[in-house]
Amino acid sequence: MRFAAMLLIPALFLGILELALRVAGFGYSTNFWVPSTIDGEEYLVPNTQFTYRFFPPALARAPLPMRMLAEKPEGTYRIFLFGESAAYGDPDPAYGMGRQLEILLRERFPGTEFEVICTAMTAINSHAILPLARESAKLDGDLWIIYMGNNEMVGAYGAGTVFSSKAPPLGVVRGILFLKSTRIGQLMDTLLSGGSNDSMDRDDWDGINMFTRTSLRYNDPSRLTAYKNFRGNLEDILKIGKKADVPVLLSTVASNLKDCAPFISLNDKSLGTSRLSQWEQFYALGRQSESAQAYGEALSYYSQAAEIDPNYAELQYRMGQSFLAMGNAESALEAFESARDHDGLAVRADTRINLIIQNAAKNAEGKVSLLDSAKELSAESSGIIPGKEHFYEHVHLTLNGNYALARAMAERITGMLPSVILDTDSGDWVSLETCNRELAATLWDQHRLWNNMLKRGSVPPHTAQSNHRANLEYLTQQAQKVIAQITNKTPQEDRALYLEAITKYPNDNLIHARFGQYLEAMGSRNEAIAQFQKVCELLPDVEWPHFYLAELFFRAGRKDEARQSLSRALEIRPDFAQALNKLSEI
């Protein structure tokens, strides 16, 4: 009886406390999907508080605004895409790989409604993707695509993160996340987080520059723990897919090797003063020779430096550039990969991550197919080394890069489709130009994307890269190329492209939202308001569209309507800081 009392009384107390907190409305749901009734039909929409378990709430990243019928309609082939910002489509998810893939499959196999559900988000990693997979296993998916690995070191519980404790063992991470799934755990987190990471302000978000505070060597013990955690999470995701009997397309993760110099380079800590001085001398002589385009001589000096300390990332990058200039692409690729692996700012999936992915696919018991995305993009790139042809910067894909990767995925998916779909094969994939047209990637949007990336590349940590100036010049050239295509007819043509896309996909909230942004930029504010009102109709239980609509109303001087839109946004999410601030401003 005493033993039972020791267990049951605390359990009863905790149960009552948990129930009381839920009834009082404290805390947040940790589900990714929440129900929403739209025009009398039952949908699921993303929960924008899903990432609160992984980030300080002020810095939490939001999922892609979308809706999905709770019950999959007949004739629909549902694909779930898991990943991080690259899979999400950063800098603009309207043109991401999932969106391109959807167009490719729809046009190749008419009669089937392909539905690519992108659950990817900026800054998350496998710790967040695992619970996403658990939820998705219950949602009648026909295929999963996994493209993850860039954020294992800098995402939550990674070795170089700023969001949480650094690389605890996997069991500890899962224990913490379980506690945070309860309202009691969320209360404890709130009480204990004063003055720690959870006190970070929204203005503290600084992209990948936040992680320069923690430089990581390739063999850092916490980094090795993070690899082990990634392996465990990936293996469990594949087990969930097997149990749900869902085929999985598992992809390695490609990154910019040729045109992304390391962000942080670190010398071996064990080098003595004399050896470091020798290394610096050889390295300096190599740089002088490289500047004089004497690449053979430069490689001779760099090789001597590498005998002393081979793991200085910038040294390997410069060796790669010299090999490439001499036409030795194989040695250049090896050096560029080493430069990426030893970059002290670990924001690109490295060799170990991709090996874990390859081995997981090889050892998986379910229906798992491996796609080597790095190799696919290499085949598409000049000099067989991925670079600016497909990437804006370190990992985020251009329109061309998203299309190339989506097409590689589509090729592999074709071999996984049922015969009833294959019988409708029209025979070929549509072009990048057709995909861009269907997604309304207008000249205005293309210039906006290059211009946004130019701004991103003009701030740290990009400014610390040795090829920073060359990268800015390239981004500027690409923006100017788009400008050169603009004529007096372009505004009408861009508008027509949007209207054509909306006619074909009237319920595509992203096309309506981008059209609204375009109309606002063109000075047609009332038309922009109409487009965002349509987005709010399509997503009545997602807060962000109501906030954007409020902004437009406010700029138009329609303050009462702005208040109403903000009130609706705050009904959905009472802690929505931007909406609260805007309401105070009004």
BADREN-367592 format. One line per 5 residues: number of its first residue (from 1); for each residue y, x, z of C-alpha. Coordinates in nm, 4 decimals, m for minus. Each point is the difference from the previous one (the first is absolute). Example, Ala and Ser with C-alpha at 12.3 -4.5 7.8 and 13.67 -1.06 7.14 Angstrom:
BEGIN
1 = m0.4500:1.2300:0.7800 | 0.3440:0.1370:m0.0660
! end
This chain:
BEGIN
1 = 0.0000:0.0000:0.0000 | 0.2369:0.2858:0.0835 | m0.0804:0.1682:m0.3317 | 0.0555:m0.3277:m0.1877 | 0.3289:m0.0526:0.1808
6 = 0.1124:0.3517:m0.0956 | m0.0559:m0.0873:m0.3669 | 0.0684:m0.3702:m0.0288 | 0.3190:m0.0297:0.2024 | 0.1897:0.2724:m0.1940
11 = m0.1409:m0.1380:m0.3287 | 0.1153:m0.3496:0.0933 | 0.3436:0.1294:0.0983 | 0.0368:0.1939:m0.3274 | m0.1190:m0.3013:m0.1996
16 = 0.2570:m0.2264:0.1653 | 0.2751:0.2603:m0.0506 | m0.0923:0.0428:m0.3690 | 0.0034:m0.3773:m0.0514 | 0.3318:m0.0367:0.1843
21 = 0.1637:0.2694:m0.2130 | m0.1221:m0.1670:m0.3193 | 0.1192:m0.3443:0.1106 | 0.3381:0.1509:0.0917 | 0.0275:0.1433:m0.3526
26 = 0.0003:0.3615:0.1130 | m0.1166:0.2684:m0.2393 | m0.1102:m0.0118:m0.3617 | m0.3031:m0.0827:m0.2078 | m0.1960:0.3018:m0.1219
31 = m0.1517:m0.1888:m0.2925 | 0.1177:0.1034:m0.3454 | m0.0324:m0.3511:m0.1460 | 0.1584:m0.3118:0.1468 | m0.0388:m0.3583:m0.1320
36 = 0.2791:m0.1699:m0.1935 | 0.0055:m0.3489:m0.1520 | 0.1943:m0.0003:m0.3286 | 0.0381:m0.3141:m0.2095 | m0.2938:m0.1553:0.1819
41 = m0.2372:0.2916:m0.0651 | m0.1366:0.2463:0.2515 | 0.1015:0.3613:m0.0607 | m0.0150:0.3279:0.1877 | 0.3102:0.2218:0.0211
46 = 0.0427:0.3480:0.1545 | 0.1065:0.0347:0.3612 | 0.3014:0.2314:0.0058 | m0.0800:0.0917:0.3620 | m0.3439:0.1330:m0.0918
51 = 0.1095:0.3636:0.0282 | 0.1501:m0.0367:0.3502 | m0.3226:0.1490:0.1403 | 0.0582:0.3152:m0.2023 | 0.3781:0.0553:m0.0006
56 = 0.2933:m0.0510:0.2344 | 0.1092:m0.3563:m0.0877 | 0.3407:0.1179:m0.1238 | m0.1718:0.2220:m0.2588 | m0.2884:m0.2302:m0.0912
61 = m0.0660:m0.0179:m0.3736 | m0.0396:m0.3402:m0.1630 | m0.2815:m0.1046:m0.2351 | 0.0632:m0.1191:m0.3541 | 0.1375:m0.3582:0.0028
66 = m0.2667:m0.2142:m0.1686 | m0.2240:m0.2996:0.0401 | m0.3711:m0.0561:m0.0551 | m0.1882:m0.3294:m0.0122 | m0.2151:m0.0293:0.3111
71 = m0.2893:m0.1124:m0.2192 | m0.0510:0.2007:m0.3171 | 0.0241:m0.2281:m0.3053 | m0.2760:m0.0256:m0.2584 | 0.0338:0.2540:m0.2795
76 = 0.1872:0.2511:0.2193 | m0.1105:0.3617:0.0445 | 0.1593:0.1227:0.3234 | 0.0624:0.3724:0.0505 | 0.1314:0.1466:0.3262
81 = 0.1962:0.3248:m0.0319 | 0.0155:0.2122:0.3175 | 0.2270:0.2975:0.0473 | 0.3408:0.1340:0.0937 | 0.3359:0.0329:m0.1752
86 = m0.1464:0.1400:m0.3240 | m0.2367:m0.2978:m0.0318 | 0.2825:m0.2309:0.1121 | 0.2063:0.1140:m0.2992 | 0.2878:0.1797:0.1710
91 = 0.2861:0.0140:m0.0988 | m0.0488:m0.3548:m0.1375 | m0.3257:m0.1925:0.0537 | 0.0922:m0.2379:m0.2832 | m0.1326:0.2671:m0.2378
96 = m0.2739:0.1569:0.2142 | m0.3529:0.0874:m0.1075 | m0.1362:m0.3330:0.1274 | 0.2452:m0.1963:m0.2120 | m0.0766:0.2123:m0.3069
101 = m0.3740:m0.0414:0.0610 | 0.0347:m0.3768:0.0196 | 0.1694:m0.0124:m0.3436 | m0.2572:0.2354:m0.1555 | m0.2958:m0.2081:0.1193
106 = 0.1561:m0.3380:m0.0827 | 0.0820:0.1030:m0.3552 | m0.3363:0.1703:m0.0609 | m0.2085:m0.2880:0.1388 | 0.1803:m0.3297:m0.0752
111 = m0.1347:m0.3046:0.1783 | m0.0315:0.1727:0.3382 | 0.2835:m0.0124:0.2491 | 0.0074:0.3522:0.1407 | 0.1730:0.0167:0.3364
116 = 0.0824:0.3441:0.1423 | 0.0941:m0.0411:0.3653 | 0.1960:0.3073:0.1064 | m0.0311:0.0525:0.3766 | 0.1411:0.3538:m0.0228
121 = 0.3083:0.0923:0.2040 | 0.2337:0.2936:0.0438 | m0.0929:0.2509:0.2744 | m0.3291:m0.1602:0.1109 | m0.3288:0.1906:m0.0043
126 = m0.3722:m0.0637:0.0472 | 0.0457:m0.1159:0.3608 | 0.1923:m0.3034:m0.1323 | m0.2085:m0.0442:m0.3152 | m0.3245:m0.0416:0.1984
131 = 0.1075:m0.3300:0.1662 | 0.1394:m0.1116:m0.3374 | m0.3467:0.0491:m0.1478 | m0.1569:m0.2027:0.2826 | 0.2306:m0.2930:m0.0761
136 = m0.0425:0.0300:m0.3746 | m0.3794:m0.0112:0.0320 | 0.0351:m0.3688:0.0903 | 0.2212:m0.0915:m0.2971 | m0.2419:m0.0238:m0.2915
141 = 0.0978:0.3212:m0.1752 | m0.1873:0.0997:m0.3148 | 0.1001:0.3673:0.0111 | 0.1791:0.2449:0.2271 | 0.2040:0.2970:m0.1171
146 = 0.0758:0.2739:0.2546 | 0.2760:0.2505:m0.0776 | 0.0905:0.1590:0.3333 | 0.0445:0.3413:0.1586 | 0.3622:0.1139:m0.0326
151 = 0.0997:m0.1064:0.3530 | m0.2923:0.1179:0.2113 | 0.2078:0.2773:0.1559 | 0.3371:m0.1745:0.0347 | m0.0997:m0.3643:0.0514
156 = m0.0800:m0.1499:0.3394 | m0.2339:0.2216:0.2060 | 0.0169:0.2753:m0.2601 | 0.0373:0.3673:0.0801 | 0.3701:0.0171:m0.0925
161 = 0.1174:m0.3526:0.0747 | 0.3183:m0.1094:0.1788 | m0.1285:m0.3542:0.0587 | m0.2657:0.0559:0.2665 | m0.2094:0.2551:0.1853
166 = m0.1280:0.2714:m0.2335 | m0.3600:m0.0191:m0.1271 | m0.1949:m0.1269:0.3009 | m0.3762:m0.0363:m0.0559 | m0.0987:m0.3052:m0.2047
171 = m0.1462:m0.1846:0.2993 | 0.3286:0.0385:0.1888 | 0.2015:m0.1237:m0.2990 | m0.2191:m0.3074:m0.0316 | 0.0243:m0.0667:0.3721
176 = 0.3813:0.0138:m0.0159 | 0.0083:m0.2283:m0.3045 | m0.2355:m0.2480:0.1685 | 0.2262:m0.0143:0.3054 | 0.3027:m0.0536:m0.2244
181 = m0.1786:m0.2933:m0.1628 | 0.0229:m0.1847:0.3348 | 0.3202:m0.1410:0.1447 | m0.0711:0.1858:0.3248 | m0.0227:0.3249:m0.1943
186 = 0.3238:m0.0821:m0.1823 | 0.1684:m0.0674:0.3359 | m0.1235:0.3344:0.1343 | 0.1214:0.1716:m0.3182 | 0.3438:m0.1577:0.0406
191 = 0.0247:0.1019:0.3657 | m0.1229:0.3557:m0.0576 | 0.1911:0.0756:m0.3197 | 0.3487:0.0191:0.1454 | 0.1577:0.3285:m0.1079
196 = m0.2915:0.0936:m0.2298 | m0.0609:m0.0562:m0.3711 | 0.0321:m0.3764:0.0354 | 0.3656:0.0467:0.0862 | 0.0620:0.1283:m0.3530
201 = 0.2658:m0.1945:m0.1841 | m0.0209:m0.1478:m0.3472 | 0.2528:0.2612:m0.1143 | m0.2464:0.2732:0.1049 | m0.2151:m0.0683:m0.3069
206 = 0.0423:0.3110:m0.2115 | m0.2926:m0.0079:m0.2405 | m0.2214:0.3070:m0.0064 | 0.2821:0.2087:0.1457 | m0.0937:m0.1433:0.3422
211 = m0.3188:0.2052:m0.0041 | 0.1636:0.3378:m0.0575 | 0.0335:0.0183:0.3797 | m0.3746:0.0718:0.0191 | m0.1216:0.2710:m0.2379
216 = m0.3765:0.0185:m0.0461 | m0.2138:0.2927:m0.1026 | m0.3103:m0.0816:m0.2035 | m0.2363:0.0920:0.2851 | 0.2031:m0.1524:0.2814
221 = m0.2539:m0.1470:0.2494 | 0.1760:m0.3388:0.0043 | m0.0135:m0.0054:m0.3806 | m0.3762:0.0558:0.0121 | m0.0289:m0.2945:0.2408
226 = 0.2003:m0.2166:m0.2424 | m0.2455:0.0823:m0.2812 | m0.2887:m0.1047:0.2242 | 0.1782:m0.3278:0.0800 | 0.0635:m0.0657:m0.3684
231 = m0.3674:0.0533:m0.0786 | m0.1033:m0.2417:0.2755 | 0.2438:m0.2698:m0.1117 | m0.0953:0.0337:m0.3668 | m0.3720:m0.0173:0.0727
236 = 0.0546:m0.3136:0.2092 | 0.2105:m0.1624:m0.2742 | m0.2830:0.0602:m0.2473 | m0.2524:m0.1450:0.2477 | 0.2155:m0.3130:0.0295
241 = 0.0075:m0.0271:m0.3801 | m0.3800:0.0382:m0.0147 | m0.0512:m0.2685:0.2654 | 0.2298:m0.2349:m0.1952 | m0.1890:0.0908:m0.3202
246 = 0.3246:0.0977:m0.1730 | m0.0026:0.2771:m0.2628 | 0.2461:0.2796:0.0829 | 0.1920:0.2258:m0.2365 | 0.0818:0.3008:0.2183
251 = 0.2575:0.2389:m0.1407 | 0.1057:0.3522:0.0779 | 0.3764:0.0355:0.0419 | 0.2117:0.1756:m0.2616 | 0.3221:0.1846:0.0755
256 = 0.2710:0.1948:m0.1768 | m0.1216:0.3590:m0.0090 | 0.1919:0.1626:m0.2838 | 0.3518:m0.1259:0.0738 | m0.0012:m0.0461:0.3779
261 = 0.0704:0.3260:0.1793 | m0.1105:0.0114:0.3675 | 0.2360:m0.1562:0.2520 | m0.0834:0.2435:0.2828 | m0.1686:0.3412:m0.0267
266 = m0.1388:0.1797:0.3054 | m0.1077:0.3608:0.0439 | m0.3139:0.0836:0.1933 | 0.0886:0.0109:0.3711 | m0.2275:0.2986:0.0546
271 = 0.1925:0.2315:m0.2359 | 0.1572:0.2920:0.1794 | 0.3539:0.1165:m0.0764 | m0.1177:0.2804:m0.2287 | m0.2377:m0.2200:m0.2034
276 = 0.2596:m0.2757:m0.0282 | 0.2534:0.2543:m0.1265 | m0.2479:0.1149:m0.2669 | m0.0693:m0.3592:m0.0984 | 0.3718:m0.0753:m0.0308
281 = 0.0492:0.3071:m0.2199 | m0.2763:m0.0955:m0.2468 | 0.1144:m0.3634:m0.0002 | 0.3628:0.0974:m0.0742 | m0.1065:0.2339:m0.2824
286 = m0.2146:m0.2770:m0.1444 | 0.2918:m0.2424:0.0015 | 0.2210:0.2544:m0.1755 | m0.2604:0.0512:m0.2723 | m0.0553:m0.3736:m0.0341
291 = 0.3765:m0.0543:m0.0418 | m0.0056:0.2625:m0.2762 | m0.2907:m0.1926:m0.1609 | m0.2267:0.3036:0.0474 | m0.2825:m0.2265:0.1161
296 = m0.2804:0.2567:m0.0126 | 0.1978:0.2353:0.2190 | 0.0943:m0.2876:0.2303 | m0.3674:m0.0916:0.0426 | m0.0807:0.3597:0.0866
301 = 0.2510:m0.0041:0.2864 | m0.0955:m0.3526:0.1086 | m0.3675:0.1001:0.0090 | 0.0819:0.2910:0.2294 | 0.1940:m0.2369:0.2264
306 = m0.2967:m0.2397:m0.0065 | m0.2313:0.2740:0.1238 | 0.2128:0.0102:0.3167 | 0.0700:m0.3736:0.0387 | m0.1422:m0.2323:m0.2678
311 = 0.0906:m0.3242:0.1767 | 0.3762:0.0020:m0.0436 | 0.0388:m0.3146:m0.2112 | 0.2992:0.1144:m0.2052 | m0.1826:0.3216:m0.0933
316 = m0.2898:m0.2020:m0.1411 | 0.2392:m0.2323:m0.1829 | 0.1784:0.2939:m0.1653 | m0.3338:0.1515:m0.0969 | m0.0877:m0.3337:m0.1594
321 = 0.3239:m0.0035:m0.1973 | m0.0607:0.3566:m0.1195 | m0.3590:m0.0724:m0.1020 | 0.1196:m0.3076:m0.1874 | 0.2695:0.1970:m0.1820
326 = m0.2720:0.2423:m0.1153 | m0.2204:m0.2832:m0.1260 | m0.2635:0.0279:0.2749 | m0.0166:m0.3682:0.0972 | m0.3233:0.0309:0.1992
331 = 0.1383:0.2638:0.2373 | 0.3307:m0.1873:0.0143 | m0.1763:m0.3194:0.1126 | m0.1841:0.1881:0.2736 | 0.3257:0.1555:0.1266
336 = 0.1905:m0.3305:m0.0123 | m0.2758:m0.1728:0.1981 | 0.0128:0.2764:0.2595 | 0.3802:m0.0390:0.0203 | m0.0421:m0.3731:0.0650
341 = m0.2737:0.0547:0.2584 | 0.2067:0.2524:0.1975 | 0.3279:m0.1918:m0.0191 | 0.1225:m0.0324:0.3592 | 0.1228:m0.3523:m0.0792
346 = m0.3369:m0.1654:m0.0606 | 0.1016:m0.3070:m0.2007 | m0.2416:0.0449:m0.2916 | m0.3742:m0.0656:0.0156 | m0.1475:0.3497:m0.0002
351 = m0.3287:0.1531:m0.1122 | m0.1797:m0.0937:0.3230 | 0.1123:m0.3634:m0.0211 | m0.1248:m0.0280:m0.3577 | m0.3296:0.1682:0.0898
356 = m0.0498:m0.2518:0.2817 | 0.0604:m0.2796:m0.2526 | m0.2446:0.1495:m0.2503 | m0.2701:0.0506:0.2638 | 0.0503:m0.3509:0.1391
361 = m0.0543:m0.1472:m0.3467 | m0.3097:0.2170:m0.0513 | m0.1552:m0.0958:0.3346 | 0.1001:m0.3677:0.0083 | m0.2802:m0.2547:0.0029
366 = 0.1935:m0.2873:m0.1576 | 0.1280:m0.0560:m0.3535 | 0.2496:0.2873:0.0001 | 0.1357:0.1599:m0.3152 | 0.2146:0.3164:0.0119
371 = 0.3114:0.0452:m0.2116 | 0.1468:0.3506:m0.0036 | 0.3660:m0.0944:m0.0457 | 0.1156:0.3604:0.0242 | m0.2259:0.0906:m0.2931
376 = 0.1028:m0.3115:m0.1967 | 0.3673:0.0905:0.0249 | m0.0782:0.3625:m0.0788 | m0.1472:m0.1134:m0.3303 | 0.3255:m0.1843:m0.0671
381 = 0.2283:0.2880:0.1014 | 0.1203:0.2953:m0.1992 | m0.1758:0.3180:0.1078 | m0.2705:m0.2074:0.1820 | 0.2110:0.0071:0.3160
386 = 0.1624:m0.3216:0.1318 | 0.3767:0.0196:0.0231 | 0.3235:m0.1760:m0.0888 | m0.1674:m0.1758:m0.2931 | m0.1487:m0.2435:0.2530
391 = 0.1816:0.0535:0.3318 | 0.3589:m0.0558:0.1121 | m0.0435:0.2524:0.2821 | m0.2989:0.0938:0.2165 | m0.2346:m0.3021:m0.0256
396 = 0.1861:m0.3039:m0.1319 | m0.0846:m0.0984:m0.3542 | 0.2359:m0.0723:m0.2879 | m0.0536:m0.3020:m0.2249 | m0.2044:0.2271:m0.2242
401 = m0.1985:0.1348:0.2975 | m0.0759:m0.3467:0.1358 | m0.1166:m0.1112:m0.3443 | m0.2192:0.3097:m0.0505 | m0.1687:m0.0460:0.3372
406 = m0.0343:m0.3775:m0.0417 | m0.1617:0.0521:m0.3385 | m0.2452:0.2544:0.1442 | m0.0869:m0.2555:0.2687 | m0.0353:m0.2754:m0.2590
411 = m0.2398:0.2130:m0.2058 | m0.2202:0.0503:0.3057 | 0.0264:m0.3650:0.1086 | m0.1233:m0.1148:m0.3410 | m0.3419:0.1420:0.0868
416 = m0.0006:m0.2017:0.3252 | 0.0912:m0.3434:m0.1439 | m0.2543:m0.2832:m0.0340 | m0.1292:m0.0801:m0.3487 | 0.1766:m0.3376:m0.0093
421 = 0.3343:0.1885:0.0035 | m0.1160:0.2809:m0.2297 | m0.0928:m0.2582:m0.2646 | 0.3727:m0.0775:m0.0410 | 0.0935:0.3636:m0.0706
426 = 0.2853:0.0090:m0.2522 | m0.0743:0.3614:m0.0836 | 0.2878:0.2199:0.1130 | 0.2527:0.0694:0.2736 | 0.3622:m0.0981:m0.0479
431 = 0.2603:0.2763:m0.0103 | 0.2407:0.1180:0.2678 | 0.2793:m0.1687:m0.1961 | m0.1832:m0.3343:0.0180 | m0.0585:0.0360:0.3742
436 = 0.3670:0.0846:0.0549 | 0.1005:m0.3009:m0.2064 | m0.2243:m0.2396:0.1932 | 0.1289:0.1380:0.3311 | 0.3611:m0.0155:m0.1259
441 = 0.0641:0.3724:0.0462 | 0.3347:m0.0213:m0.1760 | 0.2232:0.2915:m0.0941 | 0.2165:m0.0978:0.2968 | m0.3034:0.0283:0.2304
446 = m0.1159:0.3285:m0.1513 | 0.3447:0.1514:0.0531 | 0.0070:m0.1420:0.3533 | m0.3331:0.1676:0.0794 | 0.1021:0.3424:m0.1313
451 = 0.3355:m0.0268:0.1739 | m0.1642:m0.0952:0.3316 | m0.2345:0.2964:m0.0243 | 0.2939:0.2262:m0.0837 | 0.1614:m0.1083:0.3281
456 = m0.3255:0.0563:0.1872 | m0.0389:0.3452:m0.1509 | 0.3538:0.0947:0.1052 | m0.0719:m0.0013:0.3737 | m0.2329:0.1967:0.2318
461 = m0.2775:0.0964:m0.0108 | 0.0188:0.0056:m0.3818 | 0.3098:0.2200:0.0138 | m0.2104:0.2693:0.1693 | m0.2381:0.0320:m0.2947
466 = 0.0337:0.3101:m0.2151 | 0.0038:m0.2095:m0.3204 | 0.2405:m0.2563:0.1424 | 0.2694:0.0621:m0.2623 | m0.2473:m0.0262:m0.2893
471 = m0.1380:m0.3259:0.1401 | 0.3481:m0.1522:0.0302 | 0.0818:0.1062:m0.3545 | m0.3177:m0.1667:m0.1240 | 0.0698:m0.3251:0.1883
476 = 0.3566:0.0013:m0.1340 | m0.1269:0.0525:m0.3556 | m0.2422:m0.2911:0.0312 | 0.2769:m0.2285:0.1274 | 0.2225:0.1113:m0.2879
481 = m0.2788:m0.0649:m0.2519 | m0.0099:m0.3606:0.1147 | 0.3793:m0.0257:m0.0212 | m0.0170:0.1330:m0.3567 | m0.2164:m0.2993:m0.0967
486 = 0.2531:m0.2524:0.1308 | 0.2057:m0.1901:m0.2581 | 0.2308:m0.3003:0.0079 | m0.3090:m0.2186:m0.0457 | m0.1895:0.1454:0.2963
491 = 0.1239:m0.2494:0.2658 | m0.1134:m0.2938:m0.2143 | m0.3300:0.1735:m0.0794 | m0.0652:0.0778:0.3671 | 0.0752:m0.3591:0.0956
496 = m0.2325:m0.1244:m0.2745 | m0.2746:0.2317:0.1255 | 0.0280:m0.1448:0.3494 | m0.0052:m0.3565:m0.1289 | m0.3030:0.0767:m0.2166
501 = m0.1864:0.1434:0.3015 | 0.0973:m0.2961:0.2202 | m0.1189:m0.2445:m0.2668 | m0.3399:0.1721:m0.0066 | m0.0232:0.0537:0.3790
506 = 0.2185:m0.2741:0.1577 | m0.1395:0.0606:0.3518 | 0.0448:0.3769:0.0039 | 0.2415:0.0488:0.2894 | 0.0634:0.3672:m0.0830
511 = 0.1230:m0.0795:m0.3518 | 0.2323:m0.2691:0.1383 | 0.1282:0.2419:0.2656 | 0.0651:0.2794:m0.2489 | 0.1717:m0.2456:m0.2343
516 = 0.2181:m0.1070:0.2917 | 0.0948:0.3620:0.0680 | 0.0786:0.0497:m0.3678 | 0.2183:m0.3123:m0.0154 | 0.1891:0.1070:0.3123
521 = 0.0629:0.3432:m0.1555 | 0.1242:m0.1714:m0.3188 | 0.2448:m0.2117:0.2018 | m0.1920:m0.3299:m0.0382 | m0.0243:m0.0713:0.3715
526 = m0.0696:m0.3729:m0.0209 | m0.2894:0.0632:m0.2371 | m0.1241:0.2747:0.2342 | 0.0086:m0.2507:0.2877 | m0.2106:m0.2404:m0.2061
531 = m0.2636:0.2701:m0.0554 | m0.0218:0.0825:0.3707 | m0.0175:m0.3678:0.0850 | m0.3072:m0.0093:m0.2248 | m0.1454:0.2981:0.1887
536 = 0.0549:m0.1876:0.3274 | m0.1809:m0.3030:m0.1467 | m0.2923:0.2203:m0.0975 | m0.0047:0.1783:0.3399 | 0.1484:m0.2457:0.2532
541 = m0.1692:0.1728:0.2956 | 0.1015:0.3589:m0.0836 | 0.3282:0.1079:0.1599 | 0.1332:0.2587:m0.2448 | 0.0808:m0.2365:m0.2926
546 = 0.2042:m0.2203:0.2350 | 0.1926:0.3063:0.1180 | 0.0771:0.1124:m0.3568 | 0.1109:m0.3523:m0.0861 | 0.2287:0.0000:0.3056
551 = 0.1556:0.3262:m0.1196 | 0.0785:m0.1573:m0.3373 | 0.1430:m0.3126:0.1606 | 0.2154:0.2176:0.2266 | 0.1376:0.2029:m0.2931
556 = 0.0766:m0.3250:m0.1795 | 0.1980:m0.1227:0.3028 | m0.2539:m0.2754:0.0740 | m0.0323:0.0755:0.3694 | m0.1597:m0.3266:0.1121
561 = m0.2828:0.0454:m0.2478 | m0.0311:0.3644:0.1048 | m0.0396:m0.1149:0.3635 | m0.2716:m0.2456:m0.1012 | m0.1954:0.2674:m0.1886
566 = 0.0313:0.2439:0.2898 | m0.1111:m0.2687:0.2448 | m0.3094:m0.0583:m0.2122 | m0.0730:0.3734:m0.0092 | 0.0316:0.0126:0.3802
571 = m0.2260:m0.3043:0.0428 | m0.2684:0.1965:m0.1793 | 0.0698:0.3250:0.1834 | 0.2212:m0.0249:0.3109 | 0.0309:0.3819:0.0382
576 = 0.1276:0.0492:m0.3573 | 0.2762:0.2495:0.0845 | 0.1802:m0.0050:m0.3366 | 0.0204:m0.3792:0.0045 | 0.1283:m0.0003:0.3587
581 = 0.2669:0.2567:m0.0896 | 0.1061:m0.1944:m0.3082 | 0.0217:m0.3230:0.1966 | 0.2246:0.1752:0.2553 | 0.2171:0.1290:m0.2838
586 = 0.0416:m0.3507:m0.1390
! end
